[in-house]
Amino acid sequence: MGENSIHVIHPYKHEGTWVFDDPSVGLVQEPFVDGADAIIERLVAAIPDAARGFTLLFAAAPFAGANARLDWRRADAGGNWYYLEALAMEGWLCPALFKYFSAAPPTLYVQCKPKGR
């Protein structure tokens, strides 16, 4: 599970909901819900046509280009709540997080950018 890796997904909007596909871990149209979707809306506000797809990199350790830091708050309903202090927003990440990490990282570092750059 690359605990120290930078993971890459390409979220997009499907029927008004932010989702992503990652065939390498068996996920198709996996939705972002419970605040995570609102966080994405804010993070991609400056990316043209983000609803058609953007690149989201995430890791448990800081990396060059990361522009958001989410701090773990609590476990709930099989998933985990994270807080983005810069936007004073909280979002729930579903158990799909465990497809990338063996345990919920205390901090997630994120970069959102246009696809193909």
C-alpha positions in Angstrom: 0.0 0.0 0.0 2.6 2.8 -0.5 2.2 4.5 2.9 4.8 7.1 1.8 3.6 7.3 -1.8 1.9 10.2 -3.6 -1.4 8.8 -4.9 -3.2 10.2 -7.9 -6.9 10.2 -8.8 -8.9 12.1 -11.3 -12.2 13.2 -9.7 -15.1 14.5 -11.9 -18.7 15.3 -11.5 -21.3 12.6 -12.2 -25.0 13.6 -11.9 -24.0 16.5 -9.7 -21.7 14.5 -7.4 -17.9 14.5 -7.2 -16.7 10.9 -7.9 -13.6 9.2 -9.0 -12.6 5.9 -10.7 -9.5 3.9 -9.7 -9.5 0.5 -11.4 -6.2 -0.4 -9.7 -8.0 -0.6 -6.4 -11.5 -1.6 -7.7 -13.3 1.7 -7.4 -15.7 3.1 -9.9 -17.7 6.3 -9.4 -16.7 6.4 -5.8 -18.4 9.4 -4.3 -17.1 12.2 -2.1 -19.9 13.0 0.4 -20.4 14.6 3.8 -18.4 17.8 3.4 -15.6 16.3 1.3 -17.5 17.3 -1.8 -17.8 20.9 -0.5 -14.0 21.0 0.2 -13.3 19.8 -3.4 -15.6 22.6 -4.7 -13.5 25.2 -2.9 -10.2 23.6 -3.8 -11.0 23.5 -7.6 -12.8 26.8 -7.9 -9.9 28.3 -10.0 -9.5 25.2 -12.2 -11.3 25.7 -15.5 -13.9 23.0 -16.2 -12.9 21.0 -13.1 -16.3 19.2 -13.2 -15.1 17.4 -16.4 -12.1 16.1 -14.4 -9.0 17.3 -12.6 -6.0 15.7 -11.1 -5.9 15.2 -7.3 -2.6 14.1 -5.7 -2.6 13.1 -2.0 -0.1 11.7 0.5 0.5 11.3 4.2 3.7 13.3 4.0 4.3 16.8 2.6 5.3 17.0 -1.0 6.3 19.7 -3.5 3.2 21.4 -4.9 0.8 20.3 -2.1 -1.6 23.2 -1.5 -3.9 21.9 1.2 -3.4 20.1 4.5 -6.2 18.1 6.1 -5.9 17.0 9.7 -7.5 13.9 11.1 -10.3 14.6 13.6 -12.1 11.3 14.3 -13.3 8.0 13.0 -17.0 7.6 12.2 -19.2 5.1 10.4 -16.2 3.2 9.0 -14.6 6.4 7.6 -12.7 9.3 8.9 -13.4 13.1 9.4 -10.6 15.5 8.3 -10.4 19.2 8.9 -9.0 21.8 6.4 -8.0 24.7 8.7 -7.3 27.0 5.8 -11.0 26.9 4.8 -12.4 26.1 8.3 -14.2 23.1 6.7 -14.6 19.4 7.7 -15.2 16.5 5.4 -15.7 12.7 5.8 -13.6 10.3 3.8 -15.2 7.0 3.3 -13.5 3.6 3.9 -12.1 3.8 0.3 -9.2 5.7 2.1 -8.0 2.2 3.3 -7.4 1.2 -0.4 -4.5 3.7 -0.2 -3.4 3.6 3.5 -3.5 0.8 6.1 -4.6 3.3 8.7 -6.1 6.8 8.5 -3.1 9.1 8.3 -2.9 11.9 10.9 -2.5 14.4 8.1 -3.3 14.3 4.4 -1.5 16.7 2.0 -3.4 17.4 -1.2 -2.8 19.1 -4.5 -5.6 19.8 -7.0 -4.6 20.8 -10.6 -5.9 20.7 -14.1 -5.7 17.3 -15.8 -2.7 16.8 -18.0 -0.4 19.3 -16.3 
